[in-house]
């Protein structure tokens, strides 16, 4: 029984991972469009707004530190990607 439940939960995680990968791909495609439009400065106000929105939109506030850490890394990856364009 526990194995079936574990497999069911893992299947749900796999589905979330698939959707996340698709959303990440869309995000990076938008980065390609944004790159030529923005000045070559780091917009820390924008980064703070993104992180504030993440915290605000979470229903489970106990995961906020992890979500913020993830999005900080995503912002870094996005910046690195844009530098290579």
C-alpha positions in Angstrom: 0.0 0.0 0.0 2.8 2.5 0.9 4.5 1.7 -2.4 1.4 2.6 -4.3 1.0 5.9 -2.4 4.7 6.7 -2.9 4.4 6.0 -6.6 1.3 8.1 -6.9 2.9 11.1 -5.1 6.0 10.7 -7.2 3.9 10.8 -10.4 2.3 14.1 -9.1 5.8 15.5 -8.6 6.8 14.3 -12.1 3.9 16.2 -13.5 4.8 19.3 -11.6 8.4 19.0 -12.8 7.2 18.7 -16.4 5.1 21.9 -16.0 7.9 23.7 -14.3 10.3 22.8 -17.1 7.8 24.1 -19.7 7.4 27.4 -17.7 11.1 27.7 -17.3 11.5 27.4 -21.1 8.9 30.1 -21.6 10.6 32.3 -19.1 14.0 32.0 -20.9 12.4 32.8 -24.2 11.0 36.0 -22.7 14.5 36.8 -21.4 15.7 36.7 -25.0 13.1 39.4 -25.9 13.8 41.5 -22.8 17.6 41.5 -23.2 17.8 44.1 -26.0 15.2 46.3 -24.4 16.8 46.8 -21.0 19.8 48.8 -20.1 23.0 47.1 -19.0 22.4 47.7 -15.4 21.3 45.4 -12.6 17.8 46.3 -11.5 17.8 45.4 -7.8 14.4 47.0 -7.4 12.9 44.5 -9.8 14.6 41.6 -8.1 13.3 42.8 -4.7 9.8 43.0 -6.2 10.0 39.5 -7.6 11.1 38.1 -4.2 8.4 40.1 -2.4 5.7 38.7 -4.8 7.0 35.2 -4.2 6.7 35.6 -0.4 3.3 37.2 -0.7 1.8 34.6 -3.1 2.8 31.6 -1.0 0.0 30.0 0.9 2.4 27.9 3.0 4.7 30.6 4.5 7.0 28.0 6.1 8.5 27.3 2.6 9.2 31.0 2.0 12.9 30.8 2.8 13.3 27.9 0.3 11.2 29.6 -2.4 13.2 32.8 -2.0 16.4 30.9 -2.3 15.2 29.2 -5.4 14.1 32.4 -7.0 17.4 34.1 -6.1 19.1 31.4 -8.0 16.7 31.6 -10.9 17.4 35.4 -11.1 21.1 34.6 -11.2 20.7 32.0 -13.9 18.5 34.4 -15.9 21.2 37.2 -15.6 23.9 34.7 -16.6 21.8 33.6 -19.6 21.1 37.1 -20.7 24.9 37.9 -20.6 25.5 35.1 -23.1 22.9 36.4 -25.6 
